[in-house]
Amino acid sequence: MIRHIVALKFSNDVSAEKKAALYRELAALSEHIDGILDFRTFANVSPEVPVVRGFHDVFWFDFSNAQVRDAYLEHPAHKSIGAKLVAAVQGGLDGIFVIDVEL
């Protein structure tokens, strides 16, 4: 299983409602891509503010394997929501941190 973890540094003007709408779009990807096992969103509650560096929002997908993850990465719906996320964070791609781990 692959856990695809994404930390986000949203722009200050992005409302909670806008974040929720983006997360709903991400969650809906499971309707388009077989092998997505789970999707979760979290607030980063770490007290280590200097290390957090503004990445206060996190989501992850669990994929059954690397092939499903790769299909997700290339899927048009993922690319569409990805562009929306890049537009909603501080500094474009600098406002997104991704790590994939094998569980």
TORSEMAR-212493 format. One record per residue (C-alpha): residue in three letters; residue number from 1; x, y, z. Coordinates in nm, 4 decimals. Last residue first. Layout:
BEGIN
+------+-----+----------+----------+----------+
| code | pos |        u |        v |        w |
+------+-----+----------+----------+----------+
|  ALA | NUM |        X |        Y |        Z |
...
+------+-----+----------+----------+----------+
//
This chain:
BEGIN
+------+-----+----------+----------+----------+
| code | pos |        u |        v |        w |
+------+-----+----------+----------+----------+
|  LEU | 103 |   0.3112 |   0.0722 |   0.4236 |
|  GLU | 102 |   0.5041 |   0.2348 |   0.1408 |
|  VAL | 101 |   0.5505 |   0.6060 |   0.1873 |
|  ASP | 100 |   0.4809 |   0.8932 |  -0.0490 |
|  ILE |  99 |   0.5733 |   1.2496 |   0.0443 |
|  VAL |  98 |   0.4354 |   1.5701 |  -0.0958 |
|  PHE |  97 |   0.4876 |   1.9313 |   0.0109 |
|  ILE |  96 |   0.2744 |   2.2093 |  -0.1372 |
|  GLY |  95 |   0.3121 |   2.5845 |  -0.0879 |
|  ASP |  94 |   0.6341 |   2.5960 |  -0.2918 |
|  LEU |  93 |   0.4261 |   2.4647 |  -0.5835 |
|  GLY |  92 |   0.2447 |   2.7982 |  -0.6022 |
|  GLY |  91 |   0.3949 |   3.0452 |  -0.3554 |
|  GLN |  90 |   0.1206 |   3.0414 |  -0.0945 |
|  VAL |  89 |  -0.1565 |   2.7948 |  -0.1685 |
|  ALA |  88 |  -0.4900 |   2.8311 |  -0.3485 |
|  ALA |  87 |  -0.3635 |   2.8425 |  -0.7094 |
|  VAL |  86 |  -0.1552 |   2.5275 |  -0.6601 |
|  LEU |  85 |  -0.4623 |   2.3597 |  -0.5096 |
|  LYS |  84 |  -0.6784 |   2.4520 |  -0.8084 |
|  ALA |  83 |  -0.4151 |   2.3171 |  -1.0468 |
|  GLY |  82 |  -0.4075 |   1.9918 |  -0.8499 |
|  ILE |  81 |  -0.7866 |   1.9707 |  -0.8710 |
|  SER |  80 |  -0.7625 |   1.9698 |  -1.2513 |
|  LYS |  79 |  -0.4602 |   1.7390 |  -1.2673 |
|  HIS |  78 |  -0.6346 |   1.4917 |  -1.0396 |
|  ALA |  77 |  -0.9461 |   1.4950 |  -1.2606 |
|  PRO |  76 |  -0.7294 |   1.4435 |  -1.5702 |
|  HIS |  75 |  -0.5701 |   1.1274 |  -1.4209 |
|  GLU |  74 |  -0.1908 |   1.1167 |  -1.4506 |
|  LEU |  73 |  -0.1067 |   1.1267 |  -1.0790 |
|  TYR |  72 |  -0.3999 |   0.9002 |  -0.9933 |
|  ALA |  71 |  -0.2784 |   0.6363 |  -1.2417 |
|  ASP |  70 |   0.0655 |   0.6522 |  -1.0775 |
|  ARG |  69 |  -0.0865 |   0.6035 |  -0.7333 |
|  VAL |  68 |  -0.2872 |   0.3073 |  -0.8646 |
|  GLN |  67 |   0.0316 |   0.1569 |  -1.0099 |
|  ALA |  66 |   0.2152 |   0.2160 |  -0.6818 |
|  ASN |  65 |  -0.0240 |  -0.0078 |  -0.4890 |
|  SER |  64 |  -0.3566 |  -0.0210 |  -0.3028 |
|  PHE |  63 |  -0.3547 |   0.3567 |  -0.2724 |
|  ASP |  62 |  -0.4064 |   0.5401 |   0.0555 |
|  PHE |  61 |  -0.4668 |   0.9088 |   0.0009 |
|  TRP |  60 |  -0.3572 |   1.1783 |   0.2372 |
|  PHE |  59 |  -0.4434 |   1.5282 |   0.3411 |
|  VAL |  58 |  -0.2674 |   1.7942 |   0.5436 |
|  ASP |  57 |  -0.3302 |   2.1564 |   0.6385 |
|  HIS |  56 |  -0.1157 |   2.3853 |   0.8557 |
|  PHE |  55 |   0.1994 |   2.3956 |   0.6432 |
|  GLY |  54 |   0.3026 |   2.7451 |   0.7562 |
|  ARG |  53 |   0.6673 |   2.6664 |   0.8280 |
|  VAL |  52 |   0.5778 |   2.3664 |   1.0512 |
|  VAL |  51 |   0.9376 |   2.3638 |   1.1760 |
|  PRO |  50 |   0.9248 |   2.7154 |   1.3208 |
|  VAL |  49 |   0.5775 |   2.6464 |   1.4677 |
|  GLU |  48 |   0.6685 |   2.3297 |   1.6566 |
|  PRO |  47 |   0.3333 |   2.3165 |   1.8412 |
|  SER |  46 |   0.2095 |   2.0586 |   1.5888 |
|  VAL |  45 |  -0.1651 |   2.0684 |   1.5294 |
|  ASN |  44 |  -0.1560 |   2.0141 |   1.1525 |
|  ALA |  43 |  -0.5220 |   2.0088 |   1.0540 |
|  PHE |  42 |  -0.6282 |   1.6860 |   0.8917 |
|  THR |  41 |  -0.7859 |   1.5451 |   0.5786 |
|  ARG |  40 |  -0.8376 |   1.1788 |   0.4942 |
|  PHE |  39 |  -0.8798 |   0.9682 |   0.1799 |
|  ASP |  38 |  -0.8892 |   0.5886 |   0.1788 |
|  LEU |  37 |  -0.8525 |   0.2803 |  -0.0383 |
|  ILE |  36 |  -0.8043 |   0.4329 |  -0.3809 |
|  GLY |  35 |  -0.7703 |   0.1236 |  -0.5983 |
|  ASP |  34 |  -1.0118 |   0.2144 |  -0.8746 |
|  ILE |  33 |  -0.9902 |   0.5762 |  -0.9872 |
|  HIS |  32 |  -1.2923 |   0.7836 |  -1.0888 |
|  GLU |  31 |  -1.5217 |   0.7593 |  -0.7838 |
|  SER |  30 |  -1.2154 |   0.7679 |  -0.5561 |
|  LEU |  29 |  -1.1400 |   1.1085 |  -0.7079 |
|  ALA |  28 |  -1.4470 |   1.2387 |  -0.5240 |
|  ALA |  27 |  -1.2402 |   1.2782 |  -0.2063 |
|  LEU |  26 |  -1.0202 |   1.5315 |  -0.3850 |
|  GLU |  25 |  -1.3202 |   1.7327 |  -0.4983 |
|  ARG |  24 |  -1.4621 |   1.7270 |  -0.1458 |
|  TYR |  23 |  -1.1224 |   1.8426 |  -0.0134 |
|  LEU |  22 |  -1.1276 |   2.1398 |  -0.2503 |
|  ALA |  21 |  -1.4779 |   2.2328 |  -0.1349 |
|  ALA |  20 |  -1.3745 |   2.2046 |   0.2307 |
|  LYS |  19 |  -1.0752 |   2.4326 |   0.1690 |
|  LYS |  18 |  -1.3034 |   2.6879 |   0.0009 |
|  GLU |  17 |  -1.5457 |   2.6741 |   0.2959 |
|  ALA |  16 |  -1.2596 |   2.7192 |   0.5441 |
|  SER |  15 |  -1.1680 |   3.0339 |   0.3553 |
|  VAL |  14 |  -0.8598 |   3.0912 |   0.1409 |
|  ASP |  13 |  -0.7484 |   3.4532 |   0.1950 |
|  ASN |  12 |  -0.4429 |   3.3600 |   0.4033 |
|  SER |  11 |  -0.2986 |   3.1476 |   0.1222 |
|  PHE |  10 |  -0.2933 |   2.7789 |   0.2022 |
|  LYS |   9 |   0.0344 |   2.6125 |   0.3018 |
|  LEU |   8 |  -0.0488 |   2.2536 |   0.2223 |
|  ALA |   7 |   0.0944 |   1.9185 |   0.3301 |
|  VAL |   6 |   0.0304 |   1.6179 |   0.1055 |
|  ILE |   5 |   0.0728 |   1.2548 |   0.2072 |
|  HIS |   4 |   0.0412 |   0.9734 |  -0.0486 |
|  ARG |   3 |   0.0222 |   0.6463 |   0.1464 |
|  ILE |   2 |   0.1177 |   0.3539 |  -0.0778 |
|  MET |   1 |   0.0000 |   0.0000 |   0.0000 |
+------+-----+----------+----------+----------+
//
